């Protein structure tokens, strides 16, 4: 469904006072992406990593600076209209007009894709039922809840029955219940209709719960890929956290355990990693008891996707939002950025 090679996008911040030429920012620095039909693939990374820029290129909303891609069987650069006809896109900010009626927005979307008025109305009714929006047909979009609006965004992206649906941060800003409900709808689209889904997110639990496979992007480059479990296995063992008054002695004992690594003392807590920490814990408890060291707490944590990202990049996916004026994730011409002219590549990209 998606095959991209060397896809890149460069921006330049606007000229500063004095006429100095502004620096070039690589938002996406040559990524290769393959997504098979029927996959649910998550694109994971912190804000500013290049997720949205990549998605906007794959959906024809930004012209790549370099690289080539085939999306839904059509060349991204030579046949963008063919790409648009066969994909659905759910953006971060939604596409429905706040002052419009729900049913009118859906019908209009269907008409844009060549559906007759009767077929568009029938299709709208089908999606309203499938996405638990029955009863909202004559409501103004601005009166919907956050969860309802996101489901309406999905319905608009599905009006023309695309085989490939792109979703950019689908649950951002939703409360926990609305997020859980949205996840169920996404799972249903994937399982019952065979829709190929490519979604960006920086929510770790979302990627872990939904995705068959994950691509991790950082600073415009894909740094890892695999199933959630495969990525977690890259981290060297479980994290064991022990609370004790004599932290130094516990650290000494932990360091002697076969396979223990990254032993560190943090106040009254001792942290270290071990393969299969739950199985190794009884040996440590026996050592502590023999040494007459009293514990106040003990915890074993399985590796998380955040641990994966920390291991790969040296920083956490939970880092603060990096977006700001001139950031790589800014749209061209907005927030102090402008696009660098695309260049012709060997593959014919312009």
Buried (B, 14 or more C-beta within 10 A) or exposed (E): BBBBBBBBBBBBBEEEEEEEEBEEBBBBBBBBBBBEEBBBBBBBBBBBBBBBBBBBBBBBBBBBBBBBBBBBEBBBBEBBEBBBBBBBBBBBEBEBEEEBBBBBBBBBBBBEBEBEEEBBBBBBBBBBEBBBBEEBBEBBBEEBEBBBBBBBBBBBBBBBBBBBBBBBBBBBEBEEEBBEBBBEBBBEBBEEEEBBBBBBBBBBEBBBBBBBBBBBBBBBBBBBBBEBEEBBEEBBBBBBBBBBEBBEBBBBBBEEBEEBEEBEBEEBBBBBBBEEBEEBBEEBEEBBEEEEBEBEEBBBEEBBBBBBBBBBBEEEBEBEEEBEEBBBBBBBEEBBBBBBEBEEBEEEBE
